[in-house]
Amino acid sequence: QVQLVESGGGLVQAGDSLRLSCAASGRTVSSYTMGWFRQAPGKEREFVAACGWGGGSTYYADSVKERFTISRDNVKKTVYLQMNSLKPEDTAVYYCAAARWTTPQAMAVMTTAGGSWGQGTQVTVSS
């Protein structure tokens, strides 16, 4: 399976920005749709954003679409999540995910058993 390594989380104040990175490795990384999910304490894991690695299409959860941007570097095999205007409600563990033969829209409802996952990186936003 594709291996995913996340980085870039930390403790910030409301209104600040963070840039998360997800480095992918594997022979067929270019065929995978990549995305970000998050899980806050006591809550279910929820979809944040996704992009088609080769096609360039993107899809966002309504709660973040005006503040977050997902992008990719196909040469470096890395997916980024630029998070601006952070709110305390964004506090969560953020996970990178990868799945073959799916669209960014389909990844939004993918189960945790449906693809490969990173170990997660903590994002904490103080008010």
C-alpha positions in Angstrom: 0.0 0.0 0.0 0.9 3.7 -0.3 2.8 5.0 2.8 1.8 8.4 4.0 3.7 10.7 6.4 2.1 13.9 7.7 3.8 17.0 9.2 3.1 20.6 10.0 0.7 20.5 12.9 1.1 22.7 16.0 -0.4 25.1 18.4 -1.7 28.5 17.0 -4.0 31.3 17.9 -7.4 31.9 16.2 -6.9 33.7 12.9 -3.4 32.2 12.3 -2.4 29.9 9.5 -0.8 26.5 9.2 0.4 24.4 6.3 0.2 20.7 6.6 2.2 18.3 4.4 1.6 14.7 3.4 4.5 12.9 1.8 3.5 9.8 -0.2 5.6 6.9 -1.4 4.8 4.0 -3.7 5.1 2.9 -7.3 1.6 4.1 -8.4 1.1 7.2 -6.3 0.0 9.2 -9.3 -3.1 7.0 -9.7 -4.4 7.8 -6.2 -6.9 10.4 -5.1 -5.5 12.2 -2.0 -7.3 13.9 0.9 -7.5 15.1 4.4 -9.7 14.1 7.3 -9.8 15.3 10.9 -11.1 14.0 14.2 -11.8 16.1 17.3 -12.0 14.7 20.8 -15.3 12.9 21.3 -16.4 13.3 17.6 -16.4 11.1 14.5 -13.7 11.5 11.9 -14.9 14.0 9.2 -13.9 14.8 5.7 -12.0 18.1 5.1 -10.6 18.2 1.5 -9.5 16.0 -1.4 -7.8 16.2 -4.8 -7.3 14.0 -7.8 -3.5 13.5 -8.0 -3.4 13.4 -11.8 -6.6 15.2 -12.7 -6.2 18.3 -10.5 -9.9 18.4 -9.4 -10.6 19.4 -5.8 -13.5 19.1 -3.3 -14.0 20.7 0.1 -16.2 20.3 3.1 -18.5 23.3 3.5 -17.0 24.2 6.8 -13.5 24.9 5.3 -14.0 25.6 1.6 -13.5 29.4 2.0 -10.5 29.1 4.3 -8.5 25.9 3.4 -6.8 25.1 0.2 -5.6 21.6 -0.9 -2.7 21.4 -3.4 -0.1 19.0 -4.7 3.4 18.7 -6.0 3.4 15.6 -8.3 7.2 15.7 -8.6 7.7 15.5 -4.8 4.7 13.2 -4.4 3.4 15.6 -1.6 -0.1 16.9 -0.9 -0.5 20.1 1.2 -3.3 21.6 3.2 -3.0 25.4 3.6 -5.2 26.4 6.5 -6.0 30.1 6.9 -8.2 32.0 9.4 -8.1 29.1 11.8 -10.8 28.8 14.4 -11.0 26.9 17.7 -13.5 24.5 16.0 -10.6 23.4 13.7 -8.8 21.8 16.6 -8.4 18.1 15.8 -6.0 15.4 14.7 -5.6 15.7 10.9 -5.1 12.6 8.8 -3.9 12.2 5.3 -5.7 9.5 3.1 -5.2 7.9 -0.3 -7.5 5.8 -2.4 -7.4 4.4 -5.9 -10.2 4.6 -8.5 -12.2 7.2 -6.7 -13.0 10.9 -7.1 -12.5 13.7 -4.6 -16.3 13.8 -4.2 -16.4 10.1 -3.4 -13.6 10.3 -1.0 -15.7 12.6 1.2 -17.8 9.6 2.2 -15.1 7.0 2.2 -14.9 4.8 5.3 -11.7 4.4 7.3 -11.3 0.9 5.8 -11.5 2.2 2.3 -8.0 3.4 1.7 -4.5 4.1 3.2 -4.1 6.5 6.1 -1.3 8.4 7.8 -0.6 8.5 11.5 -2.1 12.0 12.0 -0.8 15.3 13.1 -2.3 17.5 15.9 -3.6 20.9 15.2 -4.7 23.0 18.2 -6.2 26.5 17.8 -6.6 28.7 20.9 -9.3 31.4 21.2 
